[in-house]
């Protein structure tokens, strides 16, 4: 769907690596007692730092958790059932994010109640993941307009990955009117808030003169270098590819 292969890769990194989720036992998620649009009180067991629930750190830490935990799927299920916010968010992520694979015996629909609860509680990562579910169609019907609604709410709370999604969707006219200026505005907001993915996208836009920006190799190199200094190894690799392509 997205025009730029590079920006697709940025989004893939932001959403986590392609990993195999082993099949785990069927379970019955707690019923969602509230009707559509009803706020749900936060569970008492939901004591977790805001930083752990902030993207893109959330996805990088989820990848680290998966690498260290051999039975991570069942552990995330257990945490989600206990009402642990981080566990709920991670269980939701492995179900709805396209770059994760789900075992043959697991249904994405089982994780949607957790996505919905977090989203309705106003948890930014929950709103982001619920929006992603509507772009991948995992557990819900594909609905880009609904995805945009949740991404906007997450972005209003400062979630930079939601800002990137809004930029991509405006760039491609998915769920919203196509608008390169609006796409640029969201990419800039993400980059200015320190999101290395936003920095990479701005670097590419300057490198090719896209989105209404002039072609400016120096500006492109500057944004790539900022992304490389972010501390995230995957983003550093992408930034180095960008600098190499610029001859820098």
C-alpha positions in Angstrom: 0.0 0.0 0.0 2.6 2.5 1.0 4.6 4.1 -1.8 8.0 4.2 -0.1 9.7 0.9 0.6 12.0 2.7 3.1 9.0 4.1 5.1 7.4 0.7 5.1 10.5 -0.7 6.7 10.5 2.1 9.3 6.9 1.1 10.1 7.9 -2.6 10.3 10.7 -1.8 12.7 8.4 0.3 14.8 5.9 -2.5 15.0 8.4 -5.2 15.9 10.3 -7.9 14.0 8.7 -10.9 12.3 8.7 -13.5 15.0 7.0 -16.9 15.3 4.4 -17.2 18.0 4.1 -20.8 19.2 0.7 -22.2 19.5 -0.6 -22.0 23.0 -3.6 -23.4 24.8 -7.1 -22.1 24.1 -8.6 -19.9 26.7 -11.6 -17.7 27.3 -10.7 -14.0 27.7 -12.8 -12.1 30.2 -16.0 -10.8 28.7 -16.2 -7.2 27.8 -19.1 -6.1 30.0 -19.5 -2.6 28.5 -21.1 -1.7 25.3 -19.3 0.1 22.4 -17.8 3.4 23.4 -18.2 2.8 27.1 -15.3 3.7 29.3 -13.9 0.7 31.3 -12.3 1.3 34.8 -8.6 0.4 34.9 -8.0 -2.9 36.7 -6.5 -2.8 40.2 -3.6 -4.9 39.1 -2.5 -2.5 36.5 0.6 -1.0 38.1 3.2 -0.4 35.4 5.3 2.6 34.5 4.2 4.9 31.7 7.5 4.5 30.0 7.0 0.8 29.6 3.7 1.5 27.8 5.2 4.1 25.5 6.0 3.4 21.9 8.4 2.7 20.2 10.2 1.5 23.4 7.2 -0.8 24.0 7.9 -2.8 20.8 11.7 -3.0 21.4 11.1 -4.3 25.0 8.5 -6.7 23.7 11.1 -8.1 21.3 13.6 -8.5 24.1 11.0 -10.2 26.3 10.2 -12.7 23.5 13.9 -13.5 23.0 14.4 -14.2 26.7 11.1 -16.0 27.5 10.7 -19.4 25.8 7.1 -19.7 26.8 6.3 -16.0 26.3 2.9 -16.6 24.7 1.4 -18.5 27.7 3.1 -16.0 30.1 1.5 -13.0 28.3 -1.8 -14.8 28.4 -1.5 -15.3 32.1 -0.5 -11.7 32.7 -3.4 -10.4 30.5 -5.9 -12.6 32.4 -4.6 -11.2 35.7 -5.3 -7.6 34.5 -1.7 -6.6 34.2 -1.7 -3.6 31.8 1.7 -4.4 30.2 0.8 -8.0 29.8 -2.5 -7.1 28.2 -0.8 -4.7 25.8 1.9 -7.2 24.9 -0.6 -10.0 24.4 -2.6 -7.7 22.2 0.5 -6.7 20.2 1.5 -10.3 19.3 -2.1 -10.9 18.1 -2.7 -7.8 16.0 0.6 -6.5 14.7 1.3 -7.9 11.2 5.0 -8.4 11.8 4.3 -11.0 14.5 3.1 -14.4 13.5 0.4 -16.3 15.5 0.4 -20.0 16.0 -2.2 -22.0 14.1 -4.3 -22.7 17.2 -4.6 -19.1 18.3 -7.1 -16.5 17.2 -6.4 -12.8 17.1 -10.0 -12.3 18.2 -9.1 -13.6 21.7 -6.8 -10.6 22.2 -9.2 -7.9 21.0 -11.1 -7.5 24.3 -7.7 -6.5 25.9 -6.9 -4.0 23.1 -10.4 -2.5 23.5 -10.2 -2.2 27.2 -6.8 -0.5 27.2 -8.0 1.8 24.4 -11.2 2.8 26.2 -9.2 3.4 29.4 -7.2 6.0 27.4 -3.9 4.1 27.5 -2.0 5.4 24.5 -0.4 2.0 23.6 -3.8 0.4 23.8 -5.3 3.0 21.4 -2.3 2.5 19.1 -2.7 -1.3 19.0 -6.5 -1.1 18.6 -5.9 1.2 15.6 -3.3 -1.2 14.2 -5.8 -4.0 14.5 -8.1 -2.1 12.1 -5.3 -1.7 9.6 -4.3 -5.4 9.6 -7.8 -6.8 10.0 -6.6 -9.1 12.7 -9.5 -9.9 15.1 -11.6 -7.1 13.7 -12.7 -6.1 10.2 -10.3 -3.9 8.3 -11.4 -0.3 8.7 -8.9 2.5 8.0 -11.3 5.2 9.1 -11.7 3.6 12.5 -7.9 3.1 12.7 -7.4 6.9 12.1 -9.8 7.7 14.9 -7.8 5.6 17.4 -4.5 6.8 16.1 -5.6 10.4 16.5 -6.6 9.8 20.1 -3.2 8.1 20.8 -1.4 11.0 19.1 -3.2 13.5 21.2 -1.7 11.7 24.2 1.8 12.0 22.7 2.2 8.6 21.2 4.8 9.1 18.4 4.1 5.8 16.7 0.5 6.9 16.2 1.8 10.1 14.7 3.8 8.0 12.2 0.8 6.0 11.3 -1.2 9.1 10.8 1.5 10.4 8.5 1.6 7.2 6.5 -2.2 7.1 6.1 -2.5 10.8 5.1 0.4 10.2 2.6 -1.6 7.3 1.0 -5.2 8.5 1.4 -6.2 5.6 3.6 -9.1 6.3 5.9 -8.5 10.1 5.4 -8.2 12.4 2.4 -4.8 12.2 0.8 -2.7 15.1 1.9 1.1 15.3 1.7 1.2 18.5 3.8 -0.8 16.8 6.6 1.4 13.7 6.3 4.5 15.9 6.6 3.1 17.6 9.7 2.6 14.3 11.5 6.1 13.0 10.5 7.6 16.2 11.8 5.8 16.0 15.0 7.0 12.5 15.6 10.6 13.4 14.8 10.5 16.6 16.9 9.3 14.5 19.9 12.4 12.3 19.5 11.0 9.4 17.5 13.8 7.9 15.4 11.3 6.5 12.9 10.1 10.0 12.3 13.7 11.1 11.8 14.3 8.4 9.3 11.2 9.3 7.3 12.1 13.0 7.3 15.6 12.0 6.1 14.1 10.1 3.2 11.7 12.9 2.3 14.6 15.4 2.1 16.7 12.9 0.2 14.1 12.5 -2.5 12.3 15.9 -2.3 9.0 14.3 -1.2 6.0 15.7 0.7 6.5 19.2 -0.4 10.0 19.4 0.9 12.9 20.5 -1.3 15.5 17.9 -2.1 18.3 18.7 0.4 21.0 16.1 0.9 22.5 17.9 3.9 19.1 18.0 5.7 18.6 14.3 4.9 22.0 13.4 6.3 21.3 15.4 9.4 18.1 13.5 10.1 19.7 10.2 9.4 22.5 11.0 11.8 19.9 11.9 14.5 18.1 8.6 14.0 21.4 6.7 14.2 22.1 8.3 17.5 18.8 7.2 19.0 20.1 4.1 20.6 17.9 1.7 18.8 20.0 -0.8 16.8 17.4 -1.4 14.1 16.9 2.3 13.4 20.7 2.8 13.4 21.0 0.2 10.7 18.3 1.9 8.6 19.9 5.3 9.2 23.3 4.0 8.1 21.7 2.6 4.9 20.3 6.0 4.2 23.6 7.7 4.8 25.3 5.2 2.5 22.8 5.9 -0.2 23.6 9.6 0.1 27.3 8.9 -0.1 27.8 10.1 3.4 
